[in-house]
Amino acid sequence: MTSPTAAPAPRTVVVTGANRGIGRAIAERFVANGDRVATVYRSGDLPDGVFGAVADMTDSAAVDAAFTQIEAELGPVEVLVANAGITKDQLLMRMTDEEFESVVDVNLTGTFRCVRRVSKGMIRMRRGRIVLVSSVVGLYGGPGQVNYASSKAALVGMARSITRELGGRGITANVVAPGFIETAMTAELPAERQTQYEATIPAGRFAQADEVAGVVQFLASDDAGYVTGAVIPVDGGLGMGH
């Protein structure tokens, strides 16, 4: 008679920007899974069961202090989901240095600050899961989004470089690239605009945030131990081949 499979031991998971949207859905998934979940965020209310450390992603010392606070409360970080991001859309010719640099500083350099901080503990433990949340726009492009698309495309190079550096230490690094997600923001679009967007998506609909969260949860699981340096689109086929 086979013995029942033991439930996986709870892990310490950090999801940046867990106060809304995709980040919130991801954090809720890990809480439901029995993990110890924390976030680094700027403001807003958090899902039940999520420990919050407030920090500005553009401040290395503040990010380091937030992770120190999380480790003191929950233990060494075994899973990092880098989700925090901002947009400042503007046409290329009108985009200011500040509009470009501020988006890159949060979305790309902010992610780097988090990854650098957790990597030390993961190397000591010889295990870890790093999931970077990009966007279909990172590979597909978007008008008025030179700053955002650049920052999101760069996460692919980051994950693949991390994989080459740390792949032999039980650490994986992957990218999830969501497409259009059903959020409060998309719900406010005029019905005609929503229909136009949906017409470009082979699946014919927007995704639920929880559908992205499910893919992130898989990449953080033991089952995905041999998946690393991958870009997983969750976009209903919108960006096929990109």
Residue pairs with C-beta under 8 A, 6 or more apart in sequence:
7 34
8 221
8 222
10 34
10 35
10 36
11 35
11 36
11 78
11 79
12 35
12 36
12 38
12 70
12 71
12 74
12 75
12 76
12 77
12 78
12 79
13 27
13 30
13 35
13 36
13 37
13 38
13 77
13 78
13 79
13 80
13 81
13 220
14 37
14 38
14 39
14 40
14 67
14 70
14 77
14 79
14 80
14 81
14 114
14 118
15 23
15 26
15 27
15 30
15 37
15 38
15 39
15 50
15 81
15 83
16 23
16 39
16 40
16 41
16 57
16 80
16 81
16 82
16 83
16 84
16 110
16 111
16 114
17 23
17 39
17 40
17 41
17 83
17 84
17 85
18 24
18 26
18 27
18 37
18 39
18 41
18 46
18 47
18 50
18 52
18 83
19 39
19 41
19 42
19 43
19 44
19 45
19 46
20 44
21 181
21 183
21 209
22 83
22 133
22 178
22 181
22 209
22 212
22 213
23 39
23 81
23 83
23 84
23 133
24 46
24 47
24 209
25 208
25 209
25 210
25 212
25 213
26 81
26 83
26 212
26 213
26 216
26 217
27 37
27 39
27 46
27 47
27 50
28 47
28 210
28 213
29 210
29 213
29 214
29 216
29 217
30 37
30 79
30 217
30 220
31 37
31 47
31 48
31 49
31 50
33 217
35 79
36 51
36 74
36 75
37 49
37 50
37 51
38 50
38 51
38 52
38 53
38 70
38 73
38 74
39 46
39 50
39 51
39 52
39 53
40 53
40 54
40 55
40 57
40 63
40 66
40 67
40 70
40 84
40 114
41 52
41 53
41 54
41 55
41 84
42 54
42 55
42 56
42 57
43 54
46 52
51 70
51 73
51 74
53 65
53 66
53 67
53 69
53 70
54 66
55 62
55 63
55 65
55 66
56 62
56 63
57 63
57 84
57 105
57 106
57 109
57 110
57 113
57 114
58 102
58 105
58 106
58 109
58 110
60 113
63 110
63 113
63 114
63 117
64 113
64 117
67 77
67 114
67 117
67 118
70 77
71 77
71 121
76 121
76 124
76 125
77 118
77 121
77 122
77 128
78 122
78 125
78 127
78 128
78 129
79 128
79 129
79 130
79 131
79 220
80 114
80 115
80 118
80 128
80 129
80 130
80 131
81 131
81 133
81 216
81 220
82 110
82 111
82 114
82 115
82 130
82 131
82 132
82 133
82 155
83 133
84 106
84 107
84 110
84 111
85 106
85 107
85 133
85 148
85 151
85 152
86 102
86 103
86 106
86 107
87 103
87 145
87 148
88 99
88 102
88 103
88 147
88 148
89 144
89 145
89 148
90 96
90 99
90 144
90 147
91 143
91 144
92 146
95 146
95 147
99 147
100 146
100 147
100 150
103 147
103 148
103 151
104 147
104 150
104 151
106 151
107 148
107 151
107 152
108 150
108 151
108 154
108 155
108 158
111 132
111 155
111 158
112 158
115 130
115 132
115 158
115 162
115 173
118 128
118 130
119 128
119 130
119 162
119 166
119 171
121 128
122 128
122 130
122 166
122 169
122 171
123 166
123 169
123 171
125 170
126 169
126 170
127 169
127 170
127 171
128 166
128 169
128 170
128 171
128 172
129 171
129 172
129 219
129 220
129 224
130 159
130 162
130 171
130 172
130 173
130 174
131 173
131 174
131 175
131 176
131 216
131 219
131 220
132 155
132 158
132 159
132 173
132 174
132 175
132 176
133 155
133 175
133 176
133 178
133 212
133 216
134 152
134 153
134 155
134 156
134 175
134 176
134 177
134 178
134 231
135 148
135 149
135 152
135 177
135 178
135 179
136 177
136 178
136 179
136 180
136 233
136 235
136 238
136 239
136 242
137 145
137 148
137 149
137 152
138 149
138 151
138 152
138 153
138 154
138 155
138 156
138 177
139 153
139 156
139 177
139 231
139 239
139 242
140 238
140 239
140 242
141 149
142 148
142 149
152 177
155 175
156 175
156 231
158 173
159 173
159 174
159 175
159 229
159 231
160 173
160 229
162 171
162 173
163 172
163 173
163 228
163 229
164 229
166 173
167 228
167 229
170 225
172 219
172 224
172 225
172 227
172 228
173 228
173 229
174 219
174 224
174 227
174 228
174 229
174 230
174 231
174 232
175 230
175 231
175 232
176 212
176 215
176 216
176 219
176 232
176 234
177 231
177 232
177 233
177 234
177 235
177 239
178 207
178 212
178 234
178 235
179 201
179 206
179 207
179 233
179 234
179 235
179 236
179 238
179 239
180 186
180 197
180 198
180 201
180 206
180 207
180 235
180 236
180 238
181 206
181 207
181 208
181 209
181 212
182 206
182 207
182 208
182 209
183 209
186 194
186 197
186 206
189 197
194 206
197 206
198 204
198 205
198 206
200 238
201 235
201 236
201 237
201 238
202 236
202 237
202 238
202 240
203 236
203 237
204 236
205 236
206 236
207 234
207 235
207 236
211 234
212 234
215 232
215 234
218 224
219 227
219 232
233 239
233 240
